[in-house]
Amino acid sequence: MDQIEKVIEKLKEWTQRLIEALLGPQSEPEPELIPIPVRDRGQY
């Protein structure tokens, strides 16, 4: 069983490398936007 797990792990690594080679590196999630308070123009 241990050998099977090693083979599966290697396949995962190779698959990840193949995907990165074809599509580029794994994209990072976009940072969450922080709301910035803005004065309402009607207050002027």
mmCIF file of the N, C-alpha and C atoms, coordinates in Angstrom:
data_MODEL
# 
_entry.id   MODEL 
# 
loop_
_atom_site.group_PDB 
_atom_site.id 
_atom_site.type_symbol 
_atom_site.label_atom_id 
_atom_site.label_alt_id 
_atom_site.label_comp_id 
_atom_site.label_asym_id 
_atom_site.label_entity_id 
_atom_site.label_seq_id 
_atom_site.pdbx_PDB_ins_code 
_atom_site.Cartn_x 
_atom_site.Cartn_y 
_atom_site.Cartn_z 
_atom_site.occupancy 
_atom_site.B_iso_or_equiv 
_atom_site.pdbx_formal_charge 
_atom_site.auth_seq_id 
_atom_site.auth_comp_id 
_atom_site.auth_asym_id 
_atom_site.auth_atom_id 
_atom_site.pdbx_PDB_model_num 
ATOM 1   N N  . MET A 1 1  ? 0.827   -1.207 0.000   1.00 0.00 ? 1  MET A N  1 
ATOM 2   C CA . MET A 1 1  ? 0.000   0.000  0.000   1.00 0.00 ? 1  MET A CA 1 
ATOM 3   C C  . MET A 1 1  ? 0.863   1.261  0.000   1.00 0.00 ? 1  MET A C  1 
ATOM 4   N N  . ASP A 1 2  ? 1.983   1.199  0.677   1.00 0.00 ? 2  ASP A N  1 
ATOM 5   C CA . ASP A 1 2  ? 2.848   2.378  0.756   1.00 0.00 ? 2  ASP A CA 1 
ATOM 6   C C  . ASP A 1 2  ? 3.380   2.765  -0.618  1.00 0.00 ? 2  ASP A C  1 
ATOM 7   N N  . GLN A 1 3  ? 3.698   1.775  -1.434  1.00 0.00 ? 3  GLN A N  1 
ATOM 8   C CA . GLN A 1 3  ? 4.205   2.056  -2.780  1.00 0.00 ? 3  GLN A CA 1 
ATOM 9   C C  . GLN A 1 3  ? 3.126   2.700  -3.641  1.00 0.00 ? 3  GLN A C  1 
ATOM 10  N N  . ILE A 1 4  ? 1.897   2.244  -3.489  1.00 0.00 ? 4  ILE A N  1 
ATOM 11  C CA . ILE A 1 4  ? 0.789   2.811  -4.264  1.00 0.00 ? 4  ILE A CA 1 
ATOM 12  C C  . ILE A 1 4  ? 0.614   4.288  -3.906  1.00 0.00 ? 4  ILE A C  1 
ATOM 13  N N  . GLU A 1 5  ? 0.701   4.591  -2.617  1.00 0.00 ? 5  GLU A N  1 
ATOM 14  C CA . GLU A 1 5  ? 0.558   5.983  -2.182  1.00 0.00 ? 5  GLU A CA 1 
ATOM 15  C C  . GLU A 1 5  ? 1.678   6.852  -2.751  1.00 0.00 ? 5  GLU A C  1 
ATOM 16  N N  . LYS A 1 6  ? 2.894   6.318  -2.812  1.00 0.00 ? 6  LYS A N  1 
ATOM 17  C CA . LYS A 1 6  ? 4.019   7.067  -3.385  1.00 0.00 ? 6  LYS A CA 1 
ATOM 18  C C  . LYS A 1 6  ? 3.790   7.326  -4.868  1.00 0.00 ? 6  LYS A C  1 
ATOM 19  N N  . VAL A 1 7  ? 3.293   6.318  -5.582  1.00 0.00 ? 7  VAL A N  1 
ATOM 20  C CA . VAL A 1 7  ? 3.022   6.473  -7.010  1.00 0.00 ? 7  VAL A CA 1 
ATOM 21  C C  . VAL A 1 7  ? 1.943   7.527  -7.224  1.00 0.00 ? 7  VAL A C  1 
ATOM 22  N N  . ILE A 1 8  ? 0.888   7.481  -6.419  1.00 0.00 ? 8  ILE A N  1 
ATOM 23  C CA . ILE A 1 8  ? -0.199  8.460  -6.539  1.00 0.00 ? 8  ILE A CA 1 
ATOM 24  C C  . ILE A 1 8  ? 0.329   9.867  -6.268  1.00 0.00 ? 8  ILE A C  1 
ATOM 25  N N  . GLU A 1 9  ? 1.189   10.003 -5.263  1.00 0.00 ? 9  GLU A N  1 
ATOM 26  C CA . GLU A 1 9  ? 1.761   11.312 -4.942  1.00 0.00 ? 9  GLU A CA 1 
ATOM 27  C C  . GLU A 1 9  ? 2.605   11.840 -6.098  1.00 0.00 ? 9  GLU A C  1 
ATOM 28  N N  . LYS A 1 10 ? 3.404   10.967 -6.710  1.00 0.00 ? 10 LYS A N  1 
ATOM 29  C CA . LYS A 1 10 ? 4.217   11.373 -7.865  1.00 0.00 ? 10 LYS A CA 1 
ATOM 30  C C  . LYS A 1 10 ? 3.324   11.796 -9.027  1.00 0.00 ? 10 LYS A C  1 
ATOM 31  N N  . LEU A 1 11 ? 2.250   11.051 -9.260  1.00 0.00 ? 11 LEU A N  1 
ATOM 32  C CA . LEU A 1 11 ? 1.327   11.405 -10.340 1.00 0.00 ? 11 LEU A CA 1 
ATOM 33  C C  . LEU A 1 11 ? 0.706   12.780 -10.090 1.00 0.00 ? 11 LEU A C  1 
ATOM 34  N N  . LYS A 1 12 ? 0.369   13.055 -8.844  1.00 0.00 ? 12 LYS A N  1 
ATOM 35  C CA . LYS A 1 12 ? -0.185  14.371 -8.509  1.00 0.00 ? 12 LYS A CA 1 
ATOM 36  C C  . LYS A 1 12 ? 0.821   15.474 -8.819  1.00 0.00 ? 12 LYS A C  1 
ATOM 37  N N  . GLU A 1 13 ? 2.094   15.244 -8.441  1.00 0.00 ? 13 GLU A N  1 
ATOM 38  C CA . GLU A 1 13 ? 3.135   16.243 -8.706  1.00 0.00 ? 13 GLU A CA 1 
ATOM 39  C C  . GLU A 1 13 ? 3.295   16.467 -10.202 1.00 0.00 ? 13 GLU A C  1 
ATOM 40  N N  . TRP A 1 14 ? 3.368   15.392 -10.964 1.00 0.00 ? 14 TRP A N  1 
ATOM 41  C CA . TRP A 1 14 ? 3.547   15.503 -12.414 1.00 0.00 ? 14 TRP A CA 1 
ATOM 42  C C  . TRP A 1 14 ? 2.355   16.201 -13.061 1.00 0.00 ? 14 TRP A C  1 
ATOM 43  N N  . THR A 1 15 ? 1.160   15.864 -12.590 1.00 0.00 ? 15 THR A N  1 
ATOM 44  C CA . THR A 1 15 ? -0.041  16.497 -13.133 1.00 0.00 ? 15 THR A CA 1 
ATOM 45  C C  . THR A 1 15 ? -0.020  17.997 -12.851 1.00 0.00 ? 15 THR A C  1 
ATOM 46  N N  . GLN A 1 16 ? 0.362   18.368 -11.629 1.00 0.00 ? 16 GLN A N  1 
ATOM 47  C CA . GLN A 1 16 ? 0.432   19.789 -11.268 1.00 0.00 ? 16 GLN A CA 1 
ATOM 48  C C  . GLN A 1 16 ? 1.454   20.511 -12.139 1.00 0.00 ? 16 GLN A C  1 
ATOM 49  N N  . ARG A 1 17 ? 2.607   19.888 -12.360 1.00 0.00 ? 17 ARG A N  1 
ATOM 50  C CA . ARG A 1 17 ? 3.638   20.504 -13.208 1.00 0.00 ? 17 ARG A CA 1 
ATOM 51  C C  . ARG A 1 17 ? 3.144   20.658 -14.639 1.00 0.00 ? 17 ARG A C  1 
ATOM 52  N N  . LEU A 1 18 ? 2.441   19.651 -15.133 1.00 0.00 ? 18 LEU A N  1 
ATOM 53  C CA . LEU A 1 18 ? 1.916   19.706 -16.498 1.00 0.00 ? 18 LEU A CA 1 
ATOM 54  C C  . LEU A 1 18 ? 0.900   20.837 -16.633 1.00 0.00 ? 18 LEU A C  1 
ATOM 55  N N  . ILE A 1 19 ? 0.008   20.946 -15.667 1.00 0.00 ? 19 ILE A N  1 
ATOM 56  C CA . ILE A 1 19 ? -1.003  22.009 -15.699 1.00 0.00 ? 19 ILE A CA 1 
ATOM 57  C C  . ILE A 1 19 ? -0.331  23.376 -15.643 1.00 0.00 ? 19 ILE A C  1 
ATOM 58  N N  . GLU A 1 20 ? 0.689   23.521 -14.781 1.00 0.00 ? 20 GLU A N  1 
ATOM 59  C CA . GLU A 1 20 ? 1.395   24.801 -14.690 1.00 0.00 ? 20 GLU A CA 1 
ATOM 60  C C  . GLU A 1 20 ? 2.105   25.124 -15.995 1.00 0.00 ? 20 GLU A C  1 
ATOM 61  N N  . ALA A 1 21 ? 2.662   24.100 -16.649 1.00 0.00 ? 21 ALA A N  1 
ATOM 62  C CA . ALA A 1 21 ? 3.367   24.327 -17.911 1.00 0.00 ? 21 ALA A CA 1 
ATOM 63  C C  . ALA A 1 21 ? 2.391   24.757 -19.005 1.00 0.00 ? 21 ALA A C  1 
ATOM 64  N N  . LEU A 1 22 ? 1.200   24.196 -18.996 1.00 0.00 ? 22 LEU A N  1 
ATOM 65  C CA . LEU A 1 22 ? 0.218   24.502 -20.034 1.00 0.00 ? 22 LEU A CA 1 
ATOM 66  C C  . LEU A 1 22 ? -0.538  25.800 -19.758 1.00 0.00 ? 22 LEU A C  1 
ATOM 67  N N  . LEU A 1 23 ? -0.907  26.029 -18.527 1.00 0.00 ? 23 LEU A N  1 
ATOM 68  C CA . LEU A 1 23 ? -1.779  27.158 -18.196 1.00 0.00 ? 23 LEU A CA 1 
ATOM 69  C C  . LEU A 1 23 ? -1.084  28.259 -17.408 1.00 0.00 ? 23 LEU A C  1 
ATOM 70  N N  . GLY A 1 24 ? 0.143   28.073 -17.044 1.00 0.00 ? 24 GLY A N  1 
ATOM 71  C CA . GLY A 1 24 ? 0.838   29.044 -16.210 1.00 0.00 ? 24 GLY A CA 1 
ATOM 72  C C  . GLY A 1 24 ? 0.692   28.651 -14.752 1.00 0.00 ? 24 GLY A C  1 
ATOM 73  N N  . PRO A 1 25 ? 1.368   29.361 -13.862 1.00 0.00 ? 25 PRO A N  1 
ATOM 74  C CA . PRO A 1 25 ? 1.300   29.022 -12.441 1.00 0.00 ? 25 PRO A CA 1 
ATOM 75  C C  . PRO A 1 25 ? -0.112  29.198 -11.893 1.00 0.00 ? 25 PRO A C  1 
ATOM 76  N N  . GLN A 1 26 ? -0.368  28.512 -10.814 1.00 0.00 ? 26 GLN A N  1 
ATOM 77  C CA . GLN A 1 26 ? -1.694  28.565 -10.196 1.00 0.00 ? 26 GLN A CA 1 
ATOM 78  C C  . GLN A 1 26 ? -1.992  30.004 -9.799  1.00 0.00 ? 26 GLN A C  1 
ATOM 79  N N  . SER A 1 27 ? -3.151  30.483 -10.202 1.00 0.00 ? 27 SER A N  1 
ATOM 80  C CA . SER A 1 27 ? -3.506  31.871 -9.926  1.00 0.00 ? 27 SER A CA 1 
ATOM 81  C C  . SER A 1 27 ? -3.797  32.058 -8.443  1.00 0.00 ? 27 SER A C  1 
ATOM 82  N N  . GLU A 1 28 ? -3.399  33.215 -7.943  1.00 0.00 ? 28 GLU A N  1 
ATOM 83  C CA . GLU A 1 28 ? -3.664  33.536 -6.555  1.00 0.00 ? 28 GLU A CA 1 
ATOM 84  C C  . GLU A 1 28 ? -5.045  34.169 -6.465  1.00 0.00 ? 28 GLU A C  1 
ATOM 85  N N  . PRO A 1 29 ? -5.756  33.895 -5.387  1.00 0.00 ? 29 PRO A N  1 
ATOM 86  C CA . PRO A 1 29 ? -7.075  34.527 -5.255  1.00 0.00 ? 29 PRO A CA 1 
ATOM 87  C C  . PRO A 1 29 ? -6.927  36.040 -5.165  1.00 0.00 ? 29 PRO A C  1 
ATOM 88  N N  . GLU A 1 30 ? -7.893  36.742 -5.726  1.00 0.00 ? 30 GLU A N  1 
ATOM 89  C CA . GLU A 1 30 ? -7.842  38.203 -5.699  1.00 0.00 ? 30 GLU A CA 1 
ATOM 90  C C  . GLU A 1 30 ? -8.007  38.687 -4.266  1.00 0.00 ? 30 GLU A C  1 
ATOM 91  N N  . PRO A 1 31 ? -7.257  39.716 -3.896  1.00 0.00 ? 31 PRO A N  1 
ATOM 92  C CA . PRO A 1 31 ? -7.406  40.225 -2.530  1.00 0.00 ? 31 PRO A CA 1 
ATOM 93  C C  . PRO A 1 31 ? -8.800  40.807 -2.333  1.00 0.00 ? 31 PRO A C  1 
ATOM 94  N N  . GLU A 1 32 ? -9.291  40.679 -1.113  1.00 0.00 ? 32 GLU A N  1 
ATOM 95  C CA . GLU A 1 32 ? -10.627 41.190 -0.806  1.00 0.00 ? 32 GLU A CA 1 
ATOM 96  C C  . GLU A 1 32 ? -10.585 42.718 -0.779  1.00 0.00 ? 32 GLU A C  1 
ATOM 97  N N  . LEU A 1 33 ? -11.535 43.348 -1.438  1.00 0.00 ? 33 LEU A N  1 
ATOM 98  C CA . LEU A 1 33 ? -11.574 44.804 -1.498  1.00 0.00 ? 33 LEU A CA 1 
ATOM 99  C C  . LEU A 1 33 ? -11.999 45.377 -0.149  1.00 0.00 ? 33 LEU A C  1 
ATOM 100 N N  . ILE A 1 34 ? -11.361 46.467 0.233   1.00 0.00 ? 34 ILE A N  1 
ATOM 101 C CA . ILE A 1 34 ? -11.678 47.128 1.493   1.00 0.00 ? 34 ILE A CA 1 
ATOM 102 C C  . ILE A 1 34 ? -12.494 48.372 1.170   1.00 0.00 ? 34 ILE A C  1 
ATOM 103 N N  . PRO A 1 35 ? -13.699 48.485 1.733   1.00 0.00 ? 35 PRO A N  1 
ATOM 104 C CA . PRO A 1 35 ? -14.510 49.675 1.450   1.00 0.00 ? 35 PRO A CA 1 
ATOM 105 C C  . PRO A 1 35 ? -13.859 50.925 2.042   1.00 0.00 ? 35 PRO A C  1 
ATOM 106 N N  . ILE A 1 36 ? -13.808 51.974 1.244   1.00 0.00 ? 36 ILE A N  1 
ATOM 107 C CA . ILE A 1 36 ? -13.226 53.242 1.679   1.00 0.00 ? 36 ILE A CA 1 
ATOM 108 C C  . ILE A 1 36 ? -14.359 54.255 1.787   1.00 0.00 ? 36 ILE A C  1 
ATOM 109 N N  . PRO A 1 37 ? -14.529 54.843 2.970   1.00 0.00 ? 37 PRO A N  1 
ATOM 110 C CA . PRO A 1 37 ? -15.619 55.815 3.119   1.00 0.00 ? 37 PRO A CA 1 
ATOM 111 C C  . PRO A 1 37 ? -15.365 57.053 2.261   1.00 0.00 ? 37 PRO A C  1 
ATOM 112 N N  . VAL A 1 38 ? -16.396 57.494 1.579   1.00 0.00 ? 38 VAL A N  1 
ATOM 113 C CA . VAL A 1 38 ? -16.305 58.664 0.706   1.00 0.00 ? 38 VAL A CA 1 
ATOM 114 C C  . VAL A 1 38 ? -17.421 59.614 1.103   1.00 0.00 ? 38 VAL A C  1 
ATOM 115 N N  . ARG A 1 39 ? -17.079 60.910 1.183   1.00 0.00 ? 39 ARG A N  1 
ATOM 116 C CA . ARG A 1 39 ? -18.109 61.889 1.535   1.00 0.00 ? 39 ARG A CA 1 
ATOM 117 C C  . ARG A 1 39 ? -19.150 61.956 0.437   1.00 0.00 ? 39 ARG A C  1 
ATOM 118 N N  . ASP A 1 40 ? -20.391 62.041 0.859   1.00 0.00 ? 40 ASP A N  1 
ATOM 119 C CA . ASP A 1 40 ? -21.493 62.151 -0.090  1.00 0.00 ? 40 ASP A CA 1 
ATOM 120 C C  . ASP A 1 40 ? -21.482 63.556 -0.684  1.00 0.00 ? 40 ASP A C  1 
ATOM 121 N N  . ARG A 1 41 ? -21.588 63.678 -1.998  1.00 0.00 ? 41 ARG A N  1 
ATOM 122 C CA . ARG A 1 41 ? -21.533 64.983 -2.666  1.00 0.00 ? 41 ARG A CA 1 
ATOM 123 C C  . ARG A 1 41 ? -22.720 65.865 -2.264  1.00 0.00 ? 41 ARG A C  1 
ATOM 124 N N  . GLY A 1 42 ? -23.791 65.282 -1.792  1.00 0.00 ? 42 GLY A N  1 
ATOM 125 C CA . GLY A 1 42 ? -24.953 66.060 -1.388  1.00 0.00 ? 42 GLY A CA 1 
ATOM 126 C C  . GLY A 1 42 ? -24.724 66.844 -0.106  1.00 0.00 ? 42 GLY A C  1 
ATOM 127 N N  . GLN A 1 43 ? -23.684 66.555 0.628   1.00 0.00 ? 43 GLN A N  1 
ATOM 128 C CA . GLN A 1 43 ? -23.416 67.240 1.897   1.00 0.00 ? 43 GLN A CA 1 
ATOM 129 C C  . GLN A 1 43 ? -22.731 68.585 1.692   1.00 0.00 ? 43 GLN A C  1 
ATOM 130 N N  . TYR A 1 44 ? -22.201 68.882 0.532   1.00 0.00 ? 44 TYR A N  1 
ATOM 131 C CA . TYR A 1 44 ? -21.458 70.127 0.306   1.00 0.00 ? 44 TYR A CA 1 
ATOM 132 C C  . TYR A 1 44 ? -22.376 71.302 0.177   1.00 0.00 ? 44 TYR A C  1 
# 
